Amino acid sequence: MIYVDNEITQLNKVITHFPDEGISRISPKRAEVLLFDDIVFYPLMHEEYRTFQRILHLFVGSKNVLETQDLIEQAVECCPDVEKDLIEQVIAFEELPKSYNKYLSNLNASDLSRVLITGYLKEDDRILFDPIPNYMFTRDIAVTIKDHILITKAAKEARFRENLLSRFIFNHHPEFKHLADNSKIIDLNDIELFPPSRRAESVCAEGGDIMMFSPNHLLIGCSERTSAYAFQSIKDKIFELDLVENVVQINIPNERSFMHIDTLFTRVNHDAIVCYKPIVFDGEGSNVIVHNKKGKERIYSSIKNFVNEEVNSDMNYIFSGDGLSPYQEREQWTDSCNLVCVKPGVAIGYDRNLKTLKSFEKAGYKIIDAEDIFRQSHSDSNFIKNLDRTIITIPSAELSRARGGSHCMTCPINRSNSV
């Protein structure tokens, strides 16, 4: 079942992408083009992500953590008739000689899925094209809006191959076939449905800017990666489908350090948000416009004012860096505001954001290291079930350098209904 109407209830099924070996090929010269701020030490990143993956398996179950490479491989095996189209699209986009069509078509499903992601065929030691290192941030590829999937459209060319692969998954994998069959896929890449504006503005939106914040509030950030024209296009379609009461426009500064709204805040409980104080709480350089499906608009001078007025008047705000400079800026940069809930009040965060973790403790949350979670869950079968108001920390020396936290690294496709 595909269904998400909130950010915090029990996570039941999620799409992830284990950082692949393509990341180890990023050179300093290519890093900026590929949207990485630095080159990372892949073996340590691999180890850190493995810890993150184990936490997800513990709470969700390994069979409910769907890996993109597996999904592509399975879709190829199920739909060999459309494999040709996928290969042709990738060849055209990557500007490869047409002779590669035969070469790629002769690969088995496992090798093909790997090379389409990494750009590298290990057996022949052959580099075909750039990796797509940002694919590890599966939040950006799609958003589940109740029983629909919104396939996003990246703002930057470095992520376009992610769009091709994601569209292939959602349109052809058996897990999602019923969505396509029942017209429950909203594909922003479909220019027939989402054409450019009369001023040639394209539709570009990434999942980090789109949150099912509550059953009646779909939040969409207008940011470095999501355009105001995209917001209008999505809003109109969401209202046409009658999916939510309110589509909320979150206007934030157009800066790299605030590339998506989930770099500034994420919800961690019914009554708690972790956030970057200057923008979310104080309203610096931002505002909120709530668009109601009946045509009315409500304007707020800050995200805090919107949340208090329309979602929960008793919301607690837990500040990045404890709300103090320069710590709030440092820790927001390393994703202190970017957490994913595995159930209400239990979320995964990075161990390096020490002052933010202190802020969580002051708000009544326990901080437990991932290794302690593994040990205690092994010795107590009810430990996970009874866990409440807890931030689980994972190692993050290399993960944080990729510029995304646990919220970015997860694409939820099923949560327990919040109603």
C-alpha positions in Angstrom: 0.0 0.0 0.0 1.2 3.5 -0.9 0.1 6.1 1.6 1.6 9.0 3.5 -0.4 11.9 5.0 2.1 13.1 7.6 5.8 13.3 8.6 5.9 11.6 12.0 3.7 8.4 12.4 5.2 4.9 12.2 7.3 4.5 9.1 6.3 1.3 7.3 8.0 1.4 4.0 10.7 3.5 2.5 12.9 3.9 -0.6 16.7 4.4 0.0 19.9 4.3 -2.1 23.0 2.9 -0.5 25.9 5.3 -1.5 27.4 3.5 -4.5 30.9 3.3 -5.6 30.4 6.1 -8.1 30.9 8.5 -5.2 34.5 7.3 -5.0 35.2 8.6 -8.5 34.3 12.2 -7.8 37.3 14.4 -8.4 37.8 17.9 -6.9 37.2 19.4 -10.4 34.0 17.5 -10.9 32.6 17.8 -7.3 31.0 21.2 -7.9 29.4 20.1 -11.2 28.0 17.0 -9.4 26.6 19.2 -6.6 29.0 17.9 -3.9 30.8 20.5 -1.8 33.8 18.2 -1.2 35.2 14.8 -2.1 34.3 12.2 0.5 36.2 9.2 1.9 34.0 6.4 0.5 34.9 3.5 2.8 33.9 5.5 5.9 30.8 6.9 4.3 29.9 3.3 3.4 30.3 2.2 7.0 28.3 5.2 8.3 25.5 4.5 6.0 25.5 0.9 6.9 24.7 1.9 10.5 21.8 4.1 9.2 20.5 1.3 7.1 20.6 -1.1 10.1 18.5 1.4 12.1 15.9 1.5 9.4 15.8 -2.3 9.2 15.3 -2.5 12.9 12.3 -0.2 12.9 10.8 -0.9 9.5 12.0 -4.4 8.6 14.6 -5.1 5.9 12.0 -6.2 3.3 10.4 -2.7 3.7 13.5 -0.8 3.0 13.6 -0.7 -0.8 16.9 -0.1 -2.5 16.8 1.8 -5.8 19.3 -0.4 -7.6 17.2 -3.5 -6.6 14.1 -1.7 -7.9 15.7 -0.9 -11.2 17.0 -4.4 -11.6 13.6 -5.9 -10.8 11.7 -3.6 -13.1 14.1 -4.5 -16.0 13.5 -8.2 -15.3 9.7 -7.6 -15.2 9.5 -5.3 -18.2 12.2 -6.2 -20.8 10.1 -4.6 -23.4 10.6 -1.1 -21.9 14.3 -1.7 -21.0 15.2 -0.6 -24.6 13.5 2.8 -24.1 15.4 3.4 -20.8 18.7 2.6 -22.4 18.0 4.9 -25.4 17.0 7.7 -23.1 20.2 7.4 -21.0 22.4 7.2 -24.2 20.7 10.3 -25.6 21.0 12.2 -22.4 24.7 11.2 -21.7 25.5 11.8 -25.4 27.0 8.3 -25.9 27.7 6.8 -29.3 24.7 4.8 -30.5 27.0 1.7 -30.6 26.6 1.6 -26.8 23.0 0.6 -27.2 23.9 -2.9 -28.1 26.6 -3.0 -25.4 24.2 -2.0 -22.6 21.3 -4.2 -24.0 23.5 -7.2 -23.7 24.1 -6.7 -19.9 22.1 -8.7 -17.5 19.6 -6.8 -15.3 22.0 -6.6 -12.3 24.9 -5.2 -14.3 22.7 -2.8 -16.2 21.1 -1.3 -13.1 24.5 -0.8 -11.5 26.0 0.9 -14.6 23.0 3.2 -15.1 23.6 4.5 -11.5 27.4 4.5 -11.2 28.3 5.1 -14.9 31.0 2.4 -14.4 31.2 -1.2 -15.5 33.6 -2.9 -13.1 34.1 -6.1 -15.2 35.5 -4.1 -18.1 37.0 -1.3 -16.0 35.0 1.0 -18.3 33.7 4.5 -17.3 30.7 5.4 -19.5 29.6 8.6 -17.8 29.5 10.5 -14.5 28.0 9.0 -11.4 24.9 10.4 -9.8 26.1 10.8 -6.2 23.0 12.7 -5.1 20.9 9.6 -5.7 21.6 8.7 -2.1 19.2 11.5 -1.2 16.0 9.7 -2.3 13.8 12.2 -0.6 14.3 14.3 -3.7 13.2 11.8 -6.3 9.6 11.6 -5.4 7.0 12.5 -2.7 4.1 10.4 -1.5 1.0 12.5 -1.1 -1.6 10.3 0.4 -2.2 7.6 -2.1 -0.4 9.4 -5.0 3.2 9.6 -6.0 4.6 12.9 -7.2 7.7 12.3 -9.3 9.9 15.4 -9.0 12.0 17.2 -11.6 15.4 18.3 -10.6 16.6 21.8 -11.0 20.2 20.9 -11.8 21.4 18.9 -14.8 23.6 16.7 -12.6 20.4 15.1 -11.3 18.6 14.5 -14.5 19.6 10.9 -14.8 18.0 10.3 -11.4 14.7 11.5 -12.9 15.0 9.0 -15.8 15.7 6.1 -13.4 13.0 7.2 -10.9 10.3 7.5 -13.6 11.3 4.0 -14.8 10.9 2.6 -11.3 7.5 4.2 -10.6 6.0 3.4 -13.9 7.2 -0.2 -14.3 8.1 -1.8 -11.0 5.3 -4.2 -9.7 5.4 -2.4 -6.4 4.0 0.7 -8.1 2.2 -0.6 -11.2 -1.2 0.0 -9.7 -0.4 3.7 -9.4 0.2 4.1 -13.1 -2.8 1.9 -13.9 -5.1 4.1 -11.7 -3.6 7.5 -12.7 -2.1 8.1 -9.3 1.3 9.2 -10.6 1.9 12.9 -10.9 4.9 13.3 -13.1 6.4 16.7 -13.2 8.6 15.6 -16.1 5.5 15.2 -18.3 5.6 18.5 -20.3 2.1 17.8 -21.7 0.8 18.2 -18.1 3.5 20.5 -16.8 4.6 22.7 -19.7 6.9 25.7 -19.3 5.3 29.1 -18.6 4.8 31.7 -21.3 8.0 33.3 -19.9 9.8 30.0 -20.5 10.0 29.1 -16.8 10.4 25.4 -16.4 8.8 23.3 -13.7 11.6 22.3 -11.3 10.9 20.9 -7.8 12.8 18.5 -5.5 11.4 16.4 -2.8 13.3 18.1 0.0 11.1 21.1 -0.6 7.8 19.1 -0.4 6.4 17.8 2.9 3.1 16.2 3.9 3.3 18.1 7.1 -0.2 17.2 8.2 -3.2 15.5 6.5 -4.5 18.9 5.5 -1.3 20.8 4.8 1.1 20.0 1.9 4.1 22.3 2.3 6.1 23.3 -0.8 9.3 25.4 -0.5 10.2 28.0 -3.0 14.0 27.8 -2.9 17.2 27.4 -4.8 15.9 24.1 -6.1 12.1 24.7 -6.4 10.7 27.5 -8.5 7.6 29.6 -7.8 6.2 28.5 -11.2 6.6 24.9 -10.1 4.8 25.7 -6.9 1.8 27.1 -8.9 1.8 24.1 -11.2 1.9 21.5 -8.4 -0.7 23.4 -6.4 -3.2 23.5 -9.2 -2.8 19.8 -9.8 -3.1 18.9 -6.1 -6.4 20.9 -5.9 -7.7 19.4 -9.1 -7.2 15.9 -7.5 -8.7 17.1 -4.2 -5.8 15.6 -2.2 -5.5 18.2 0.5 -7.3 21.3 1.9 -4.2 23.6 1.9 -1.1 23.9 -0.2 1.4 26.0 1.7 4.0 28.1 0.0 7.2 28.4 2.1 9.4 31.2 0.7 13.0 30.9 1.9 16.2 32.6 0.9 17.7 31.4 -2.4 21.0 30.2 -1.0 23.0 27.0 -1.2 23.1 26.5 2.6 19.2 26.5 2.6 18.8 24.5 -0.6 15.5 22.9 0.6 13.0 23.6 3.4 14.0 20.3 5.1 17.5 21.8 5.6 15.7 24.4 7.8 13.2 22.3 9.7 11.7 18.9 10.1 8.9 17.7 12.3 9.9 15.1 14.9 6.8 14.7 17.0 3.1 15.8 17.2 4.3 18.8 19.3 8.0 19.3 18.2 10.0 20.7 15.3 13.7 20.9 15.0 14.6 24.1 13.2 17.0 26.8 12.3 15.9 29.7 14.5 16.7 32.8 12.3 14.5 31.7 9.4 11.8 29.4 10.9 11.2 31.1 14.3 12.2 34.7 13.6 11.1 34.8 10.0 14.3 36.3 8.5 14.1 36.5 4.8 11.1 34.3 4.6 7.3 34.2 4.7 4.4 31.7 4.3 1.3 31.9 2.0 -1.4 29.3 2.7 -3.5 28.6 -0.4 -6.8 27.0 0.4 -8.6 24.8 -2.2 -11.6 27.2 -2.0 -9.4 30.0 -3.3 -8.6 31.9 -0.1 -5.1 32.9 0.9 -3.6 33.4 4.4 -0.2 35.1 4.8 2.2 34.6 7.8 5.4 36.4 8.5 7.2 33.3 9.7 7.0 29.5 9.5 6.5 29.5 13.3 3.4 31.7 13.1 1.9 29.5 10.4 2.5 26.3 12.4 1.1 27.8 15.6 -2.0 29.1 14.0 -2.9 26.2 11.7 -1.2 23.0 12.9 -0.5 23.1 16.6 -0.6 26.1 18.9 1.5 24.2 21.4 4.4 23.3 19.1 7.8 23.2 20.6 10.8 24.5 18.7 14.1 22.8 19.2 16.8 25.0 17.8 19.8 24.1 15.7 23.0 24.8 17.7 20.7 25.7 20.6 19.8 28.9 18.8 23.2 30.4 19.3 25.7 31.7 16.7 28.0 30.6 15.3 26.9 27.1 16.4 23.4 27.3 14.8 25.0 28.1 11.4 27.6 25.4 11.7 25.2 22.7 12.7 22.5 23.7 10.3 25.2 23.3 7.6 25.8 19.7 8.8 22.0 18.9 8.8 21.0 19.4 12.4 17.5 20.2 11.2 17.2 17.3 8.8 15.8 14.3 10.8 13.5 11.5 9.8 10.9 10.0 12.2 10.6 6.3 12.4 7.7 6.8 14.8 6.3 9.8 16.7 9.0 11.3 18.8 11.7 8.9 17.6 14.0 10.3 14.9 17.4 9.7 13.4 20.1 12.4 13.5 23.8 13.0 13.1 26.1 12.5 16.1 28.3 15.6 15.2 25.6 18.2 16.0 26.4 18.4 19.7 24.6 21.6 20.7 21.5 20.7 18.8 21.5 17.4 20.7 21.8 19.4 23.9 18.8 21.4 22.8 16.9 18.1 22.3 17.8 17.0 25.8 16.5 20.3 27.3 13.2 19.5 25.5 13.0 16.2 27.3 14.4 13.9 24.6 16.9 11.1 25.2 20.0 10.8 23.0 21.0 7.3 22.2 23.8 6.2 20.0 23.0 3.7 17.2 25.2 1.0 18.7 23.4 1.3 22.0 20.1 0.9 20.2 21.4 -2.4 18.6 22.7 -3.7 21.9 19.5 -2.9 23.9 17.1 -4.1 21.2 19.1 -7.4 21.1 18.7 -8.0 24.8 15.2 -6.6 25.2 12.5 -7.7 22.6 10.2 -4.8 23.7 12.9 -2.1 23.6 12.0 -0.7 20.2 8.3 -0.9 20.9 8.6 1.1 24.1 11.1 3.7 22.8 9.7 7.2 23.0 11.0 10.8 22.8 14.4 9.7 21.6 17.0 10.9 19.0 19.0 8.1 17.6 22.5 9.3 16.6 24.5 7.8 13.7 28.1 8.5 12.8 28.3 11.3 10.3 31.9 12.5 9.6 31.5 11.7 5.9 27.8 11.5 5.4 27.4 15.1 6.6 29.9 16.3 4.0 27.5 15.1 1.3 25.1 17.8 2.4 22.0 15.8 3.5 20.7 14.2 6.6 18.4 11.2 7.4 15.4 13.1 6.1 17.1 13.6 2.8 18.2 9.9 2.6 14.7 8.5 2.9 11.7 8.5 0.5 8.8 7.3 2.6 6.1 5.5 0.7 4.0 4.3 3.6 3.4 5.6 7.1 0.6 4.7 9.5 -2.4 6.9 8.8 -2.4 9.9 11.2 -6.2 10.0 11.5 
